[in-house]
Amino acid sequence: MLTSLVIDFPVLASIAITLITVACYQLAVNQQQKWQTIWLNPMLITITVLVPLLLFVDINYQEYSQATYVLNLMLEPAIVALGFPLYQQLRQIKVHWREIMSILVLGIIVVIIVSFIMAMTFIKAPEIAIALSLKSVTTPIGITLTEQLSGDSSITTFAILIAGLFGALLGPAWLRTIGVNSAKAQGLAIGSASHVIGTAVLVRVSAEHGAYSSVALILSALLTALISPWLIPLLLQLFT
């Protein structure tokens, strides 16, 4: 893998792009800690800076992904670290596992159906409808499911990112506005809808928020992988 990286993309350019990405993210983290505002979300700020820069120097997404291969490797242990709050609250979560499973299954079915029908109604493109209906899971699982179901995986990646950012930025405030103040409910809602990005934000709120968001993140990915392969083909039949 590293050999192909050297051949396909210059090493110095890869190092430069990686350093710029890390510097943008860390600067945004420092500014968010200083000003204490959700709009200085590090992920959002980094994307806002990097996208125009990459377009200016004519580097596409595949080249950027290849250049930052080392950062992609580091994502796996970072995601595993989100499981620590889950471990802290595991005894309490075991008591409510039936309710949690029921809520998540119902939520996944509703999200897939609503997203698919809306996309087919307004866009009338099955590959886009499939991609948008799988926006509420982690990126690797979303992309794999989309490709297996003949959807557009590039749109899935974008939709997952948008879902994560909006959930992280607006989700907790919106839930409080509509009267959802329980840490358990907020964690399940954000974790199932906004996956890793939303969970990373809730971990900072409290251990309970982070634990329930982590369990929703994990179970939603598993349940979506089980539900979508039979539900989406059924929805496709309704529009053919």
Secondary structure, 3 states (H helix, E strand, C coil): CHHHHHHHCCHHHHHHHHHHHHHHHHHHHHHHHHHCCHHHCHHHHHHHHHHHHHHHCCCCHHHHHHHCHHHHHHHHHHHHHCHHHHHHCHHHHHHCHHHHHHHHHHHHHHHHHHHHHHHHHHCCCHHHHHHHHCCCCCHHHHHHHHHHCCCCHHHHHHHHHHHHHHHHHHHHHHHHHCCCCCHHHHHHHHHHHHHHHHHHHHCCCCHHHHHHHHHHHHHHHHHHHHHHHHHHHHHHHHCC
